[in-house]
């Protein structure tokens, strides 16, 4: 099942608070691979507490996302503000018991595997990014998970034909 893409229509208004209906003008029941979501990344402030309302909303989003087999990651932002050990030296992020417990809490509460919870530093006050392996790792993981979405898609007939032609030319 795909989300479908609605083309702009002056007679139709979009409302983010209500689901898109299949009978809406311009609604397409099928979409190309390029029009689909390849990876969902949730971003949470490590310094904030999770409320029940957010947990419920996340559960609903995750349920729909899981049905579509879309990979999901969670970024824990502001880890340097949440833990003095990490603020002192960003490389301490994986040695911080507080950050580890917070990651476990988010993983459990939101249903995201712990290996998909990635800590990152906040850059709201800096003009230039220093070499930040946490941020580079997070981007690399997003690309890896998006790529795995493509790997898990059934091959179309044209892809199979093209691959067969390529293989024949290699012989």
Phi and psi in radians as a Rosetta constraint file:
Dihedral C 1 N 2 CA 2 C 2 CIRCULARHARMONIC -1.973 0.35
Dihedral N 2 CA 2 C 2 N 3 CIRCULARHARMONIC 2.854 0.35
Dihedral C 2 N 3 CA 3 C 3 CIRCULARHARMONIC -1.260 0.35
Dihedral N 3 CA 3 C 3 N 4 CIRCULARHARMONIC -0.422 0.35
Dihedral C 3 N 4 CA 4 C 4 CIRCULARHARMONIC 1.315 0.35
Dihedral N 4 CA 4 C 4 N 5 CIRCULARHARMONIC 2.607 0.35
Dihedral C 4 N 5 CA 5 C 5 CIRCULARHARMONIC -2.131 0.35
Dihedral N 5 CA 5 C 5 N 6 CIRCULARHARMONIC 2.263 0.35
Dihedral C 5 N 6 CA 6 C 6 CIRCULARHARMONIC -1.665 0.35
Dihedral N 6 CA 6 C 6 N 7 CIRCULARHARMONIC 2.192 0.35
Dihedral C 6 N 7 CA 7 C 7 CIRCULARHARMONIC -1.433 0.35
Dihedral N 7 CA 7 C 7 N 8 CIRCULARHARMONIC 2.625 0.35
Dihedral C 7 N 8 CA 8 C 8 CIRCULARHARMONIC -1.000 0.35
Dihedral N 8 CA 8 C 8 N 9 CIRCULARHARMONIC 2.366 0.35
Dihedral C 8 N 9 CA 9 C 9 CIRCULARHARMONIC -2.487 0.35
Dihedral N 9 CA 9 C 9 N 10 CIRCULARHARMONIC 2.093 0.35
Dihedral C 9 N 10 CA 10 C 10 CIRCULARHARMONIC -1.116 0.35
Dihedral N 10 CA 10 C 10 N 11 CIRCULARHARMONIC -0.369 0.35
Dihedral C 10 N 11 CA 11 C 11 CIRCULARHARMONIC -1.562 0.35
Dihedral N 11 CA 11 C 11 N 12 CIRCULARHARMONIC -0.004 0.35
Dihedral C 11 N 12 CA 12 C 12 CIRCULARHARMONIC -2.176 0.35
Dihedral N 12 CA 12 C 12 N 13 CIRCULARHARMONIC 2.374 0.35
Dihedral C 12 N 13 CA 13 C 13 CIRCULARHARMONIC -1.982 0.35
Dihedral N 13 CA 13 C 13 N 14 CIRCULARHARMONIC 2.514 0.35
Dihedral C 13 N 14 CA 14 C 14 CIRCULARHARMONIC -1.639 0.35
Dihedral N 14 CA 14 C 14 N 15 CIRCULARHARMONIC 2.382 0.35
Dihedral C 14 N 15 CA 15 C 15 CIRCULARHARMONIC -2.229 0.35
Dihedral N 15 CA 15 C 15 N 16 CIRCULARHARMONIC 2.018 0.35
Dihedral C 15 N 16 CA 16 C 16 CIRCULARHARMONIC -1.202 0.35
Dihedral N 16 CA 16 C 16 N 17 CIRCULARHARMONIC -0.238 0.35
Dihedral C 16 N 17 CA 17 C 17 CIRCULARHARMONIC -1.533 0.35
Dihedral N 17 CA 17 C 17 N 18 CIRCULARHARMONIC -0.170 0.35
Dihedral C 17 N 18 CA 18 C 18 CIRCULARHARMONIC -2.192 0.35
Dihedral N 18 CA 18 C 18 N 19 CIRCULARHARMONIC 2.502 0.35
Dihedral C 18 N 19 CA 19 C 19 CIRCULARHARMONIC -1.119 0.35
Dihedral N 19 CA 19 C 19 N 20 CIRCULARHARMONIC 2.617 0.35
Dihedral C 19 N 20 CA 20 C 20 CIRCULARHARMONIC -1.234 0.35
Dihedral N 20 CA 20 C 20 N 21 CIRCULARHARMONIC 2.275 0.35
Dihedral C 20 N 21 CA 21 C 21 CIRCULARHARMONIC -1.620 0.35
Dihedral N 21 CA 21 C 21 N 22 CIRCULARHARMONIC 2.518 0.35
Dihedral C 21 N 22 CA 22 C 22 CIRCULARHARMONIC -1.107 0.35
Dihedral N 22 CA 22 C 22 N 23 CIRCULARHARMONIC -0.423 0.35
Dihedral C 22 N 23 CA 23 C 23 CIRCULARHARMONIC -1.579 0.35
Dihedral N 23 CA 23 C 23 N 24 CIRCULARHARMONIC 0.109 0.35
Dihedral C 23 N 24 CA 24 C 24 CIRCULARHARMONIC -1.206 0.35
Dihedral N 24 CA 24 C 24 N 25 CIRCULARHARMONIC 2.492 0.35
Dihedral C 24 N 25 CA 25 C 25 CIRCULARHARMONIC -1.016 0.35
Dihedral N 25 CA 25 C 25 N 26 CIRCULARHARMONIC 2.330 0.35
Dihedral C 25 N 26 CA 26 C 26 CIRCULARHARMONIC 1.490 0.35
Dihedral N 26 CA 26 C 26 N 27 CIRCULARHARMONIC -0.066 0.35
Dihedral C 26 N 27 CA 27 C 27 CIRCULARHARMONIC -1.224 0.35
Dihedral N 27 CA 27 C 27 N 28 CIRCULARHARMONIC 2.337 0.35
Dihedral C 27 N 28 CA 28 C 28 CIRCULARHARMONIC -1.996 0.35
Dihedral N 28 CA 28 C 28 N 29 CIRCULARHARMONIC 2.271 0.35
Dihedral C 28 N 29 CA 29 C 29 CIRCULARHARMONIC -1.296 0.35
Dihedral N 29 CA 29 C 29 N 30 CIRCULARHARMONIC -0.423 0.35
Dihedral C 29 N 30 CA 30 C 30 CIRCULARHARMONIC -2.143 0.35
Dihedral N 30 CA 30 C 30 N 31 CIRCULARHARMONIC 2.658 0.35
Dihedral C 30 N 31 CA 31 C 31 CIRCULARHARMONIC -2.390 0.35
Dihedral N 31 CA 31 C 31 N 32 CIRCULARHARMONIC 2.759 0.35
Dihedral C 31 N 32 CA 32 C 32 CIRCULARHARMONIC -1.342 0.35
Dihedral N 32 CA 32 C 32 N 33 CIRCULARHARMONIC 2.874 0.35
Dihedral C 32 N 33 CA 33 C 33 CIRCULARHARMONIC -1.042 0.35
Dihedral N 33 CA 33 C 33 N 34 CIRCULARHARMONIC -0.624 0.35
Dihedral C 33 N 34 CA 34 C 34 CIRCULARHARMONIC -1.196 0.35
Dihedral N 34 CA 34 C 34 N 35 CIRCULARHARMONIC -0.368 0.35
Dihedral C 34 N 35 CA 35 C 35 CIRCULARHARMONIC -1.612 0.35
Dihedral N 35 CA 35 C 35 N 36 CIRCULARHARMONIC -0.063 0.35
Dihedral C 35 N 36 CA 36 C 36 CIRCULARHARMONIC -1.627 0.35
Dihedral N 36 CA 36 C 36 N 37 CIRCULARHARMONIC 2.771 0.35
Dihedral C 36 N 37 CA 37 C 37 CIRCULARHARMONIC -1.350 0.35
Dihedral N 37 CA 37 C 37 N 38 CIRCULARHARMONIC 2.307 0.35
Dihedral C 37 N 38 CA 38 C 38 CIRCULARHARMONIC -1.813 0.35
Dihedral N 38 CA 38 C 38 N 39 CIRCULARHARMONIC -0.373 0.35
Dihedral C 38 N 39 CA 39 C 39 CIRCULARHARMONIC -2.831 0.35
Dihedral N 39 CA 39 C 39 N 40 CIRCULARHARMONIC 2.417 0.35
Dihedral C 39 N 40 CA 40 C 40 CIRCULARHARMONIC -1.929 0.35
Dihedral N 40 CA 40 C 40 N 41 CIRCULARHARMONIC 2.261 0.35
Dihedral C 40 N 41 CA 41 C 41 CIRCULARHARMONIC -2.110 0.35
Dihedral N 41 CA 41 C 41 N 42 CIRCULARHARMONIC 2.084 0.35
Dihedral C 41 N 42 CA 42 C 42 CIRCULARHARMONIC -1.630 0.35
Dihedral N 42 CA 42 C 42 N 43 CIRCULARHARMONIC 2.477 0.35
Dihedral C 42 N 43 CA 43 C 43 CIRCULARHARMONIC -2.132 0.35
Dihedral N 43 CA 43 C 43 N 44 CIRCULARHARMONIC 2.151 0.35
Dihedral C 43 N 44 CA 44 C 44 CIRCULARHARMONIC -2.208 0.35
Dihedral N 44 CA 44 C 44 N 45 CIRCULARHARMONIC 2.423 0.35
Dihedral C 44 N 45 CA 45 C 45 CIRCULARHARMONIC -1.329 0.35
Dihedral N 45 CA 45 C 45 N 46 CIRCULARHARMONIC 2.069 0.35
Dihedral C 45 N 46 CA 46 C 46 CIRCULARHARMONIC -1.080 0.35
Dihedral N 46 CA 46 C 46 N 47 CIRCULARHARMONIC -0.456 0.35
Dihedral C 46 N 47 CA 47 C 47 CIRCULARHARMONIC -1.406 0.35
Dihedral N 47 CA 47 C 47 N 48 CIRCULARHARMONIC -0.237 0.35
Dihedral C 47 N 48 CA 48 C 48 CIRCULARHARMONIC -1.647 0.35
Dihedral N 48 CA 48 C 48 N 49 CIRCULARHARMONIC 2.641 0.35
Dihedral C 48 N 49 CA 49 C 49 CIRCULARHARMONIC -1.509 0.35
Dihedral N 49 CA 49 C 49 N 50 CIRCULARHARMONIC 2.600 0.35
Dihedral C 49 N 50 CA 50 C 50 CIRCULARHARMONIC -1.485 0.35
Dihedral N 50 CA 50 C 50 N 51 CIRCULARHARMONIC 2.285 0.35
Dihedral C 50 N 51 CA 51 C 51 CIRCULARHARMONIC -1.779 0.35
Dihedral N 51 CA 51 C 51 N 52 CIRCULARHARMONIC 2.800 0.35
Dihedral C 51 N 52 CA 52 C 52 CIRCULARHARMONIC -1.033 0.35
Dihedral N 52 CA 52 C 52 N 53 CIRCULARHARMONIC -0.619 0.35
Dihedral C 52 N 53 CA 53 C 53 CIRCULARHARMONIC -1.088 0.35
Dihedral N 53 CA 53 C 53 N 54 CIRCULARHARMONIC -0.756 0.35
Dihedral C 53 N 54 CA 54 C 54 CIRCULARHARMONIC -1.151 0.35
Dihedral N 54 CA 54 C 54 N 55 CIRCULARHARMONIC -0.745 0.35
Dihedral C 54 N 55 CA 55 C 55 CIRCULARHARMONIC -1.056 0.35
Dihedral N 55 CA 55 C 55 N 56 CIRCULARHARMONIC -0.734 0.35
Dihedral C 55 N 56 CA 56 C 56 CIRCULARHARMONIC -1.138 0.35
Dihedral N 56 CA 56 C 56 N 57 CIRCULARHARMONIC -0.771 0.35
Dihedral C 56 N 57 CA 57 C 57 CIRCULARHARMONIC -1.097 0.35
Dihedral N 57 CA 57 C 57 N 58 CIRCULARHARMONIC -0.734 0.35
Dihedral C 57 N 58 CA 58 C 58 CIRCULARHARMONIC -1.105 0.35
Dihedral N 58 CA 58 C 58 N 59 CIRCULARHARMONIC -0.704 0.35
Dihedral C 58 N 59 CA 59 C 59 CIRCULARHARMONIC -1.067 0.35
Dihedral N 59 CA 59 C 59 N 60 CIRCULARHARMONIC -0.724 0.35
Dihedral C 59 N 60 CA 60 C 60 CIRCULARHARMONIC -1.150 0.35
Dihedral N 60 CA 60 C 60 N 61 CIRCULARHARMONIC -0.754 0.35
Dihedral C 60 N 61 CA 61 C 61 CIRCULARHARMONIC -1.141 0.35
Dihedral N 61 CA 61 C 61 N 62 CIRCULARHARMONIC -0.792 0.35
Dihedral C 61 N 62 CA 62 C 62 CIRCULARHARMONIC -1.091 0.35
Dihedral N 62 CA 62 C 62 N 63 CIRCULARHARMONIC -0.667 0.35
Dihedral C 62 N 63 CA 63 C 63 CIRCULARHARMONIC -1.045 0.35
Dihedral N 63 CA 63 C 63 N 64 CIRCULARHARMONIC -0.829 0.35
Dihedral C 63 N 64 CA 64 C 64 CIRCULARHARMONIC -1.182 0.35
Dihedral N 64 CA 64 C 64 N 65 CIRCULARHARMONIC -0.697 0.35
Dihedral C 64 N 65 CA 65 C 65 CIRCULARHARMONIC -1.156 0.35
Dihedral N 65 CA 65 C 65 N 66 CIRCULARHARMONIC -0.704 0.35
Dihedral C 65 N 66 CA 66 C 66 CIRCULARHARMONIC -1.095 0.35
Dihedral N 66 CA 66 C 66 N 67 CIRCULARHARMONIC -0.679 0.35
Dihedral C 66 N 67 CA 67 C 67 CIRCULARHARMONIC -1.081 0.35
Dihedral N 67 CA 67 C 67 N 68 CIRCULARHARMONIC -0.496 0.35
Dihedral C 67 N 68 CA 68 C 68 CIRCULARHARMONIC -1.643 0.35
Dihedral N 68 CA 68 C 68 N 69 CIRCULARHARMONIC 0.088 0.35
Dihedral C 68 N 69 CA 69 C 69 CIRCULARHARMONIC 0.969 0.35
Dihedral N 69 CA 69 C 69 N 70 CIRCULARHARMONIC 0.687 0.35
Dihedral C 69 N 70 CA 70 C 70 CIRCULARHARMONIC -1.637 0.35
Dihedral N 70 CA 70 C 70 N 71 CIRCULARHARMONIC 2.212 0.35
Dihedral C 70 N 71 CA 71 C 71 CIRCULARHARMONIC -1.102 0.35
Dihedral N 71 CA 71 C 71 N 72 CIRCULARHARMONIC 2.604 0.35
Dihedral C 71 N 72 CA 72 C 72 CIRCULARHARMONIC -2.368 0.35
Dihedral N 72 CA 72 C 72 N 73 CIRCULARHARMONIC 2.426 0.35
Dihedral C 72 N 73 CA 73 C 73 CIRCULARHARMONIC -2.257 0.35
Dihedral N 73 CA 73 C 73 N 74 CIRCULARHARMONIC 2.795 0.35
Dihedral C 73 N 74 CA 74 C 74 CIRCULARHARMONIC -2.277 0.35
Dihedral N 74 CA 74 C 74 N 75 CIRCULARHARMONIC 2.193 0.35
Dihedral C 74 N 75 CA 75 C 75 CIRCULARHARMONIC -1.707 0.35
Dihedral N 75 CA 75 C 75 N 76 CIRCULARHARMONIC 2.213 0.35
Dihedral C 75 N 76 CA 76 C 76 CIRCULARHARMONIC -1.655 0.35
Dihedral N 76 CA 76 C 76 N 77 CIRCULARHARMONIC 1.853 0.35
Dihedral C 76 N 77 CA 77 C 77 CIRCULARHARMONIC -1.567 0.35
Dihedral N 77 CA 77 C 77 N 78 CIRCULARHARMONIC 2.905 0.35
Dihedral C 77 N 78 CA 78 C 78 CIRCULARHARMONIC 1.061 0.35
Dihedral N 78 CA 78 C 78 N 79 CIRCULARHARMONIC 0.602 0.35
Dihedral C 78 N 79 CA 79 C 79 CIRCULARHARMONIC -1.098 0.35
Dihedral N 79 CA 79 C 79 N 80 CIRCULARHARMONIC -0.509 0.35
Dihedral C 79 N 80 CA 80 C 80 CIRCULARHARMONIC -1.241 0.35
Dihedral N 80 CA 80 C 80 N 81 CIRCULARHARMONIC -0.455 0.35
Dihedral C 80 N 81 CA 81 C 81 CIRCULARHARMONIC -1.460 0.35
Dihedral N 81 CA 81 C 81 N 82 CIRCULARHARMONIC -0.449 0.35
Dihedral C 81 N 82 CA 82 C 82 CIRCULARHARMONIC -1.402 0.35
Dihedral N 82 CA 82 C 82 N 83 CIRCULARHARMONIC -0.428 0.35
Dihedral C 82 N 83 CA 83 C 83 CIRCULARHARMONIC -2.425 0.35
Dihedral N 83 CA 83 C 83 N 84 CIRCULARHARMONIC 2.125 0.35
Dihedral C 83 N 84 CA 84 C 84 CIRCULARHARMONIC -1.037 0.35
Dihedral N 84 CA 84 C 84 N 85 CIRCULARHARMONIC -0.603 0.35
Dihedral C 84 N 85 CA 85 C 85 CIRCULARHARMONIC -1.074 0.35
Dihedral N 85 CA 85 C 85 N 86 CIRCULARHARMONIC -0.692 0.35
Dihedral C 85 N 86 CA 86 C 86 CIRCULARHARMONIC -1.324 0.35
Dihedral N 86 CA 86 C 86 N 87 CIRCULARHARMONIC -0.626 0.35
Dihedral C 86 N 87 CA 87 C 87 CIRCULARHARMONIC -1.081 0.35
Dihedral N 87 CA 87 C 87 N 88 CIRCULARHARMONIC -0.650 0.35
Dihedral C 87 N 88 CA 88 C 88 CIRCULARHARMONIC -1.112 0.35
Dihedral N 88 CA 88 C 88 N 89 CIRCULARHARMONIC -0.750 0.35
Dihedral C 88 N 89 CA 89 C 89 CIRCULARHARMONIC -2.706 0.35
Dihedral N 89 CA 89 C 89 N 90 CIRCULARHARMONIC 2.022 0.35
Dihedral C 89 N 90 CA 90 C 90 CIRCULARHARMONIC -1.016 0.35
Dihedral N 90 CA 90 C 90 N 91 CIRCULARHARMONIC -0.489 0.35
Dihedral C 90 N 91 CA 91 C 91 CIRCULARHARMONIC -1.208 0.35
Dihedral N 91 CA 91 C 91 N 92 CIRCULARHARMONIC -0.147 0.35
Dihedral C 91 N 92 CA 92 C 92 CIRCULARHARMONIC -1.423 0.35
Dihedral N 92 CA 92 C 92 N 93 CIRCULARHARMONIC -0.005 0.35
Dihedral C 92 N 93 CA 93 C 93 CIRCULARHARMONIC -1.009 0.35
Dihedral N 93 CA 93 C 93 N 94 CIRCULARHARMONIC -0.642 0.35
Dihedral C 93 N 94 CA 94 C 94 CIRCULARHARMONIC -1.512 0.35
Dihedral N 94 CA 94 C 94 N 95 CIRCULARHARMONIC -0.042 0.35
Dihedral C 94 N 95 CA 95 C 95 CIRCULARHARMONIC -1.812 0.35
Dihedral N 95 CA 95 C 95 N 96 CIRCULARHARMONIC -0.108 0.35
Dihedral C 95 N 96 CA 96 C 96 CIRCULARHARMONIC -1.420 0.35
Dihedral N 96 CA 96 C 96 N 97 CIRCULARHARMONIC 2.089 0.35
Dihedral C 96 N 97 CA 97 C 97 CIRCULARHARMONIC -1.164 0.35
Dihedral N 97 CA 97 C 97 N 98 CIRCULARHARMONIC -0.641 0.35
Dihedral C 97 N 98 CA 98 C 98 CIRCULARHARMONIC -1.096 0.35
Dihedral N 98 CA 98 C 98 N 99 CIRCULARHARMONIC -0.818 0.35
Dihedral C 98 N 99 CA 99 C 99 CIRCULARHARMONIC -1.119 0.35
Dihedral N 99 CA 99 C 99 N 100 CIRCULARHARMONIC -0.701 0.35
Dihedral C 99 N 100 CA 100 C 100 CIRCULARHARMONIC -1.093 0.35
Dihedral N 100 CA 100 C 100 N 101 CIRCULARHARMONIC -0.782 0.35
Dihedral C 100 N 101 CA 101 C 101 CIRCULARHARMONIC -1.150 0.35
Dihedral N 101 CA 101 C 101 N 102 CIRCULARHARMONIC -0.648 0.35
Dihedral C 101 N 102 CA 102 C 102 CIRCULARHARMONIC -1.150 0.35
Dihedral N 102 CA 102 C 102 N 103 CIRCULARHARMONIC -0.709 0.35
Dihedral C 102 N 103 CA 103 C 103 CIRCULARHARMONIC -1.108 0.35
Dihedral N 103 CA 103 C 103 N 104 CIRCULARHARMONIC -0.736 0.35
Dihedral C 103 N 104 CA 104 C 104 CIRCULARHARMONIC -1.087 0.35
Dihedral N 104 CA 104 C 104 N 105 CIRCULARHARMONIC -0.746 0.35
Dihedral C 104 N 105 CA 105 C 105 CIRCULARHARMONIC -1.060 0.35
Dihedral N 105 CA 105 C 105 N 106 CIRCULARHARMONIC -0.830 0.35
Dihedral C 105 N 106 CA 106 C 106 CIRCULARHARMONIC -1.116 0.35
Dihedral N 106 CA 106 C 106 N 107 CIRCULARHARMONIC -0.742 0.35
Dihedral C 106 N 107 CA 107 C 107 CIRCULARHARMONIC -1.013 0.35
Dihedral N 107 CA 107 C 107 N 108 CIRCULARHARMONIC -0.855 0.35
Dihedral C 107 N 108 CA 108 C 108 CIRCULARHARMONIC -1.177 0.35
Dihedral N 108 CA 108 C 108 N 109 CIRCULARHARMONIC -0.836 0.35
Dihedral C 108 N 109 CA 109 C 109 CIRCULARHARMONIC -1.162 0.35
Dihedral N 109 CA 109 C 109 N 110 CIRCULARHARMONIC -0.615 0.35
Dihedral C 109 N 110 CA 110 C 110 CIRCULARHARMONIC -1.792 0.35
Dihedral N 110 CA 110 C 110 N 111 CIRCULARHARMONIC -0.105 0.35
Dihedral C 110 N 111 CA 111 C 111 CIRCULARHARMONIC 1.315 0.35
Dihedral N 111 CA 111 C 111 N 112 CIRCULARHARMONIC 0.438 0.35
Dihedral C 111 N 112 CA 112 C 112 CIRCULARHARMONIC -1.794 0.35
Dihedral N 112 CA 112 C 112 N 113 CIRCULARHARMONIC 2.261 0.35
Dihedral C 112 N 113 CA 113 C 113 CIRCULARHARMONIC -0.985 0.35
Dihedral N 113 CA 113 C 113 N 114 CIRCULARHARMONIC 2.517 0.35
Dihedral C 113 N 114 CA 114 C 114 CIRCULARHARMONIC -0.989 0.35
Dihedral N 114 CA 114 C 114 N 115 CIRCULARHARMONIC -0.606 0.35
Dihedral C 114 N 115 CA 115 C 115 CIRCULARHARMONIC -1.191 0.35
Dihedral N 115 CA 115 C 115 N 116 CIRCULARHARMONIC -0.220 0.35
Dihedral C 115 N 116 CA 116 C 116 CIRCULARHARMONIC -1.789 0.35
Dihedral N 116 CA 116 C 116 N 117 CIRCULARHARMONIC 0.156 0.35
Dihedral C 116 N 117 CA 117 C 117 CIRCULARHARMONIC -1.781 0.35
Dihedral N 117 CA 117 C 117 N 118 CIRCULARHARMONIC 2.003 0.35
Dihedral C 117 N 118 CA 118 C 118 CIRCULARHARMONIC -2.034 0.35
Dihedral N 118 CA 118 C 118 N 119 CIRCULARHARMONIC 2.164 0.35
Dihedral C 118 N 119 CA 119 C 119 CIRCULARHARMONIC -1.392 0.35
Dihedral N 119 CA 119 C 119 N 120 CIRCULARHARMONIC 2.439 0.35
Dihedral C 119 N 120 CA 120 C 120 CIRCULARHARMONIC -2.464 0.35
Dihedral N 120 CA 120 C 120 N 121 CIRCULARHARMONIC 2.687 0.35
Dihedral C 120 N 121 CA 121 C 121 CIRCULARHARMONIC -1.475 0.35
Dihedral N 121 CA 121 C 121 N 122 CIRCULARHARMONIC 2.626 0.35
Dihedral C 121 N 122 CA 122 C 122 CIRCULARHARMONIC -1.569 0.35
Dihedral N 122 CA 122 C 122 N 123 CIRCULARHARMONIC 2.357 0.35
Dihedral C 122 N 123 CA 123 C 123 CIRCULARHARMONIC -2.047 0.35
Dihedral N 123 CA 123 C 123 N 124 CIRCULARHARMONIC 0.717 0.35
Dihedral C 123 N 124 CA 124 C 124 CIRCULARHARMONIC -1.306 0.35
Dihedral N 124 CA 124 C 124 N 125 CIRCULARHARMONIC -0.379 0.35
Dihedral C 124 N 125 CA 125 C 125 CIRCULARHARMONIC -2.006 0.35
Dihedral N 125 CA 125 C 125 N 126 CIRCULARHARMONIC 0.057 0.35
Dihedral C 125 N 126 CA 126 C 126 CIRCULARHARMONIC -1.868 0.35
Dihedral N 126 CA 126 C 126 N 127 CIRCULARHARMONIC 2.427 0.35
Dihedral C 126 N 127 CA 127 C 127 CIRCULARHARMONIC -1.430 0.35
Dihedral N 127 CA 127 C 127 N 128 CIRCULARHARMONIC -0.606 0.35
Dihedral C 127 N 128 CA 128 C 128 CIRCULARHARMONIC -2.133 0.35
Dihedral N 128 CA 128 C 128 N 129 CIRCULARHARMONIC 2.451 0.35
Dihedral C 128 N 129 CA 129 C 129 CIRCULARHARMONIC -1.411 0.35
Dihedral N 129 CA 129 C 129 N 130 CIRCULARHARMONIC 2.276 0.35
Dihedral C 129 N 130 CA 130 C 130 CIRCULARHARMONIC -1.376 0.35
Dihedral N 130 CA 130 C 130 N 131 CIRCULARHARMONIC 2.972 0.35
Dihedral C 130 N 131 CA 131 C 131 CIRCULARHARMONIC -1.119 0.35
Dihedral N 131 CA 131 C 131 N 132 CIRCULARHARMONIC 1.922 0.35
Dihedral C 131 N 132 CA 132 C 132 CIRCULARHARMONIC -2.070 0.35
Dihedral N 132 CA 132 C 132 N 133 CIRCULARHARMONIC 1.793 0.35
Dihedral C 132 N 133 CA 133 C 133 CIRCULARHARMONIC -1.177 0.35
Dihedral N 133 CA 133 C 133 N 134 CIRCULARHARMONIC -0.477 0.35
Dihedral C 133 N 134 CA 134 C 134 CIRCULARHARMONIC -1.121 0.35
Dihedral N 134 CA 134 C 134 N 135 CIRCULARHARMONIC -0.818 0.35
Dihedral C 134 N 135 CA 135 C 135 CIRCULARHARMONIC -1.173 0.35
Dihedral N 135 CA 135 C 135 N 136 CIRCULARHARMONIC -0.742 0.35
Dihedral C 135 N 136 CA 136 C 136 CIRCULARHARMONIC -1.086 0.35
Dihedral N 136 CA 136 C 136 N 137 CIRCULARHARMONIC -0.710 0.35
Dihedral C 136 N 137 CA 137 C 137 CIRCULARHARMONIC -1.097 0.35
Dihedral N 137 CA 137 C 137 N 138 CIRCULARHARMONIC -0.731 0.35
Dihedral C 137 N 138 CA 138 C 138 CIRCULARHARMONIC -1.093 0.35
Dihedral N 138 CA 138 C 138 N 139 CIRCULARHARMONIC -0.773 0.35
Dihedral C 138 N 139 CA 139 C 139 CIRCULARHARMONIC -1.130 0.35
Dihedral N 139 CA 139 C 139 N 140 CIRCULARHARMONIC -0.729 0.35
Dihedral C 139 N 140 CA 140 C 140 CIRCULARHARMONIC -1.071 0.35
Dihedral N 140 CA 140 C 140 N 141 CIRCULARHARMONIC -0.734 0.35
Dihedral C 140 N 141 CA 141 C 141 CIRCULARHARMONIC -1.134 0.35
Dihedral N 141 CA 141 C 141 N 142 CIRCULARHARMONIC -0.704 0.35
Dihedral C 141 N 142 CA 142 C 142 CIRCULARHARMONIC -1.048 0.35
Dihedral N 142 CA 142 C 142 N 143 CIRCULARHARMONIC -0.793 0.35
Dihedral C 142 N 143 CA 143 C 143 CIRCULARHARMONIC -1.139 0.35
Dihedral N 143 CA 143 C 143 N 144 CIRCULARHARMONIC -0.691 0.35
Dihedral C 143 N 144 CA 144 C 144 CIRCULARHARMONIC -1.092 0.35
Dihedral N 144 CA 144 C 144 N 145 CIRCULARHARMONIC -0.797 0.35
Dihedral C 144 N 145 CA 145 C 145 CIRCULARHARMONIC -1.202 0.35
Dihedral N 145 CA 145 C 145 N 146 CIRCULARHARMONIC -0.654 0.35
Dihedral C 145 N 146 CA 146 C 146 CIRCULARHARMONIC -1.124 0.35
Dihedral N 146 CA 146 C 146 N 147 CIRCULARHARMONIC -0.698 0.35
Dihedral C 146 N 147 CA 147 C 147 CIRCULARHARMONIC -1.120 0.35
Dihedral N 147 CA 147 C 147 N 148 CIRCULARHARMONIC -0.666 0.35
Dihedral C 147 N 148 CA 148 C 148 CIRCULARHARMONIC -1.165 0.35
Dihedral N 148 CA 148 C 148 N 149 CIRCULARHARMONIC -0.488 0.35
Dihedral C 148 N 149 CA 149 C 149 CIRCULARHARMONIC -1.072 0.35
Dihedral N 149 CA 149 C 149 N 150 CIRCULARHARMONIC -0.765 0.35
Dihedral C 149 N 150 CA 150 C 150 CIRCULARHARMONIC -1.118 0.35
Dihedral N 150 CA 150 C 150 N 151 CIRCULARHARMONIC -0.706 0.35
Dihedral C 150 N 151 CA 151 C 151 CIRCULARHARMONIC -1.101 0.35
Dihedral N 151 CA 151 C 151 N 152 CIRCULARHARMONIC -0.481 0.35
Dihedral C 151 N 152 CA 152 C 152 CIRCULARHARMONIC -1.606 0.35
Dihedral N 152 CA 152 C 152 N 153 CIRCULARHARMONIC 0.091 0.35
Dihedral C 152 N 153 CA 153 C 153 CIRCULARHARMONIC -1.525 0.35
Dihedral N 153 CA 153 C 153 N 154 CIRCULARHARMONIC 2.466 0.35
Dihedral C 153 N 154 CA 154 C 154 CIRCULARHARMONIC -1.139 0.35
Dihedral N 154 CA 154 C 154 N 155 CIRCULARHARMONIC 2.494 0.35
Dihedral C 154 N 155 CA 155 C 155 CIRCULARHARMONIC -1.267 0.35
Dihedral N 155 CA 155 C 155 N 156 CIRCULARHARMONIC 2.441 0.35
Dihedral C 155 N 156 CA 156 C 156 CIRCULARHARMONIC -1.462 0.35
Dihedral N 156 CA 156 C 156 N 157 CIRCULARHARMONIC 2.870 0.35
Dihedral C 156 N 157 CA 157 C 157 CIRCULARHARMONIC -1.068 0.35
Dihedral N 157 CA 157 C 157 N 158 CIRCULARHARMONIC -0.673 0.35
Dihedral C 157 N 158 CA 158 C 158 CIRCULARHARMONIC -1.193 0.35
Dihedral N 158 CA 158 C 158 N 159 CIRCULARHARMONIC -0.627 0.35
Dihedral C 158 N 159 CA 159 C 159 CIRCULARHARMONIC -1.129 0.35
Dihedral N 159 CA 159 C 159 N 160 CIRCULARHARMONIC -0.758 0.35
Dihedral C 159 N 160 CA 160 C 160 CIRCULARHARMONIC -1.119 0.35
Dihedral N 160 CA 160 C 160 N 161 CIRCULARHARMONIC -0.751 0.35
Dihedral C 160 N 161 CA 161 C 161 CIRCULARHARMONIC -1.104 0.35
Dihedral N 161 CA 161 C 161 N 162 CIRCULARHARMONIC -0.735 0.35
Dihedral C 161 N 162 CA 162 C 162 CIRCULARHARMONIC -1.140 0.35
Dihedral N 162 CA 162 C 162 N 163 CIRCULARHARMONIC -0.717 0.35
Dihedral C 162 N 163 CA 163 C 163 CIRCULARHARMONIC -1.128 0.35
Dihedral N 163 CA 163 C 163 N 164 CIRCULARHARMONIC -0.725 0.35
Dihedral C 163 N 164 CA 164 C 164 CIRCULARHARMONIC -1.120 0.35
Dihedral N 164 CA 164 C 164 N 165 CIRCULARHARMONIC -0.699 0.35
Dihedral C 164 N 165 CA 165 C 165 CIRCULARHARMONIC -1.130 0.35
Dihedral N 165 CA 165 C 165 N 166 CIRCULARHARMONIC -0.740 0.35
Dihedral C 165 N 166 CA 166 C 166 CIRCULARHARMONIC -1.098 0.35
Dihedral N 166 CA 166 C 166 N 167 CIRCULARHARMONIC -0.771 0.35
Dihedral C 166 N 167 CA 167 C 167 CIRCULARHARMONIC -1.109 0.35
Dihedral N 167 CA 167 C 167 N 168 CIRCULARHARMONIC -0.672 0.35
Dihedral C 167 N 168 CA 168 C 168 CIRCULARHARMONIC -1.123 0.35
Dihedral N 168 CA 168 C 168 N 169 CIRCULARHARMONIC -0.654 0.35
Dihedral C 168 N 169 CA 169 C 169 CIRCULARHARMONIC -1.238 0.35
Dihedral N 169 CA 169 C 169 N 170 CIRCULARHARMONIC -0.418 0.35
Dihedral C 169 N 170 CA 170 C 170 CIRCULARHARMONIC -1.371 0.35
Dihedral N 170 CA 170 C 170 N 171 CIRCULARHARMONIC -0.330 0.35
